[in-house]
Amino acid sequence: MAGKKVKVLEGEIRQLKSKISYFQTQISIVHEKIDGKFAIMEEMMKKLLESQTKTTSSEAREAASSQGSEENSNLIRRGKEQEVDI
């Protein structure tokens, strides 16, 4: 009787080991998929930050160049106004 109980318990242990192995495999697959998704997200974020940096720097250049042209046009206007006043 005790021998039968031992064999039943051994069978149940084998089944549990098999199920655990299956779940470990499934968890590994999900882990790999998630790692892949995070790698894609990381690349997307890098590209987004790069484009924002490029946009910000080009906007700063445009603002600086437009300020310079406004100052030049103001000087020209002042010169014309002075000519009119004289």
C-alpha positions as CSV (number, residue, x, y, z in Angstrom):
1,M,0.0,0.0,0.0
2,A,2.8,2.4,0.9
3,G,4.5,1.5,-2.4
4,K,1.5,2.5,-4.4
5,K,1.3,5.8,-2.6
6,V,4.9,6.5,-3.4
7,K,4.4,5.7,-7.0
8,V,1.3,8.0,-7.2
9,L,3.2,10.8,-5.6
10,E,6.2,10.3,-7.9
11,G,3.8,10.5,-10.9
12,E,2.2,13.7,-9.6
13,I,5.7,15.2,-9.0
14,R,6.6,14.4,-12.7
15,Q,3.4,16.0,-13.9
16,L,4.2,19.1,-11.8
17,K,7.7,19.3,-13.1
18,S,6.4,19.0,-16.6
19,K,3.9,21.8,-16.0
20,I,6.5,24.0,-14.4
21,S,8.8,23.4,-17.4
22,Y,6.0,24.4,-19.8
23,F,5.3,27.6,-17.8
24,Q,9.0,28.5,-17.7
25,T,9.1,28.2,-21.5
26,Q,6.0,30.3,-21.9
27,I,7.4,33.0,-19.5
28,S,10.7,33.0,-21.5
29,I,8.8,33.5,-24.7
30,V,6.8,36.4,-23.3
31,H,10.0,37.9,-21.8
32,E,11.7,37.9,-25.2
33,K,8.7,39.5,-26.8
34,I,8.6,42.2,-24.2
35,D,12.3,42.8,-24.5
36,G,11.8,43.3,-28.3
37,K,9.0,45.7,-27.7
38,F,11.1,47.7,-25.3
39,A,14.0,47.8,-27.7
40,I,11.6,49.2,-30.4
41,M,10.2,51.8,-28.0
42,E,13.7,52.8,-27.0
43,E,14.7,53.4,-30.7
44,M,11.4,55.4,-31.2
45,M,12.1,57.5,-28.2
46,K,15.7,58.2,-29.4
47,K,14.4,59.3,-32.8
48,L,11.7,61.4,-31.3
49,L,14.3,63.2,-29.0
50,E,16.7,63.7,-31.9
51,S,13.9,65.2,-34.1
52,Q,12.9,67.5,-31.2
53,T,16.5,68.5,-30.7
54,K,16.9,69.3,-34.4
55,T,13.6,71.2,-34.5
56,T,14.5,73.2,-31.4
57,S,18.0,74.1,-32.7
58,S,16.6,75.0,-36.2
59,E,13.9,77.2,-34.5
60,A,16.5,78.9,-32.5
61,R,18.6,79.6,-35.6
62,E,15.5,80.9,-37.4
63,A,14.7,83.1,-34.4
64,A,18.2,84.4,-34.3
65,S,18.4,85.1,-38.0
66,S,15.0,86.8,-38.0
67,Q,16.0,89.0,-35.1
68,G,19.1,90.0,-37.0
69,S,17.1,90.9,-40.1
70,E,14.6,92.9,-38.0
71,E,17.4,94.8,-36.4
72,N,18.8,95.5,-39.9
73,S,15.4,96.6,-41.3
74,N,14.9,98.8,-38.2
75,L,18.2,100.5,-38.9
76,I,17.2,101.1,-42.5
77,R,13.8,102.5,-41.4
78,R,15.5,104.7,-38.9
79,G,17.8,105.9,-41.6
80,K,14.9,106.7,-43.9
81,E,13.0,108.4,-41.1
82,Q,16.0,110.6,-40.3
83,E,16.3,111.5,-44.0
84,V,12.6,112.5,-44.0
85,D,13.0,114.5,-40.8
86,I,15.9,116.5,-42.1
